[in-house]
């Protein structure tokens, strides 16, 4: 096998997620972007060699800096990627690769993909991937790496999500991974690859068994719709398995891709799961909602226009631009029949099998944010914290500092996963010192407000910050705030 593979993912260039422009105070200059990447590891087993770990790094082309002296979007990106495996504080293996990207497409660098493979002994390691933009700044990703022992019975390898638009490299290095677990609306195929080991020992060589791949609802672990495939095959020492689903009609939501092996009696022999997230906004034609039948649905008995307007307004945090426009229009017009039709269509588009169930589950969260974050003049879902909660879910940890010296009250929310992104933070603060309405000051999620002076602004309560440059806050409180941000607890 080749020790490293690097590709530019040309078909995904139109899906590149560029870093959102920094929303700074008037007079601030543009900040140079850090390279944004998704780093994932997948474990497989090679006969007579042991565990093999793939380190897959997908670099977002929109986060790279063009070479100095060239016009924006005219020269290819240049990167240096260093992948280091450490064990017990010592380097167990490492690779360094120079990546030269292809010419930009429509002024934007295509996404880049880099892969390294390591044959490692079972155990606990630390993985570090350092990405150096030779024309810009650096980014380092560091994470634990657990290498499993070879299986002693039937077992699947990790499930590798595959980019179906890119053919396998001619060097035989295997399918090109799909970066992350988030499937936006312009990706309509879910492709995957995995391996199954030791079925011959469990069932006997060439014995028949059943391979099943299916998409399950994340919360219920029930097969969603018709997303289930069955294949009969014969037992071997290693069985490669690849497959795909057409997800054009898969509603937005969280799912589990599950792969199972069952014997002749239907008993489960091995199972592997992979989380995925689908974003599939629906285009609405307001005239079409006239034909939506409401009799017997959960919206049929709701006739009060104020109640319907409240339901619609609470849906704004998770609605797309078109849906928000329709919501605002319907709330203004207060036509109960049209509001009911849109309310039903909205949730049916998200889960056509159980629109009432997802509606009720969401309303539980709306009630919660109204109690937690509501003020005398705002419902909780209209506040920044309520919107973030409803859009990304409850944070995994919250640092709440209501009375730090020389600082406005602030909160730091940390998410293991926020949409398609992992390990992201939101910083809220309360500049009016009176209400419970904390404003979003800074976030690491692209598309949300980003302000590199967030620490300075939080500490401008008694000392106005006239300097527009980003600078550290030289106080114990400022250092503590930075520590809370860097190490959420």
Number of C-alpha atoms within 10 A of each C-alpha: 8 10 10 17 17 20 18 21 22 17 14 18 20 14 17 19 16 19 21 16 15 20 15 18 10 7 8 14 11 10 12 12 20 18 23 22 24 17 20 16 18 16 21 22 22 11 9 6 11 16 21 19 20 17 19 26 24 23 25 25 28 22 23 29 23 22 18 10 7 10 10 13 18 16 20 21 26 19 22 16 20 17 22 17 20 17 14 9 9 10 13 14 13 15 15 15 16 13 19 15 20 18 15 20 14 11 13 23 29 28 30 25 24 20 22 21 20 18 17 17 15 14 11 14 21 18 21 19 23 17 24 20 23 17 14 19 14 17 15 16 14 13 12 12 17 15 20 19 12 18 14 9 14 19 20 26 21 19 22 24 24 21 21 19 15 17 10 14 13 7 9 9 15 14 18 24 23 23 23 19 16 17 20 15 18 13 19 17 16 19 19 22 18 20 17 26 24 20 26 19 14 16 18 14 14 13 15 17 19 20 20 15 24 21 25 21 15 17 9 10 13 13 17 18 13 8 15 16 14 12 10 14 13 16 22 19 16 18 17 12 15 16 13 15 17 12 17 13 11 21 19 18 15 15 23 22 23 19 22 19 24 17 18 12 8 10 10 12 17 18 18 18 18 16 15 19 18 21 19 21 19 17 10 15 8 11 7 10 16 12 8 12 11 15 9 8 11 16 18 14 11 13 14 11 18 12 12 23 22 12 19 23 19 25 24 21 19 15 18 14 11 12 20 17 12 19 23 14 12 21 19 10 13 15 15 19 17 16 26 26 20 23 21 23 20 21 20 17 19 20 19 16 12 11 19 17 13 17 20 13 10 17 16 11 18 22 15 17 23 18 14 15 21 21 15 8 9 13 20 24 27 21 22 17 24 27 21 22 20 21 16 15 15 17 18 13 14 18 16 14 14 14 10 14 14 15 24 22 21 22 23 23 23 24 20 13 15 19 17 18 17 16 12 16 23 23 26 24 25 20 18 12 13 7 13 17 24 21 17 22 23 23 21 19 19 15 13 18 18 22 20 17 21 19 23 23 19 24 22 17 16 11 11 10 14 8 10 14 13 14 11 12 19 9 12 10 16 20 14 13 23 15 11 16 19 10 9 16 12
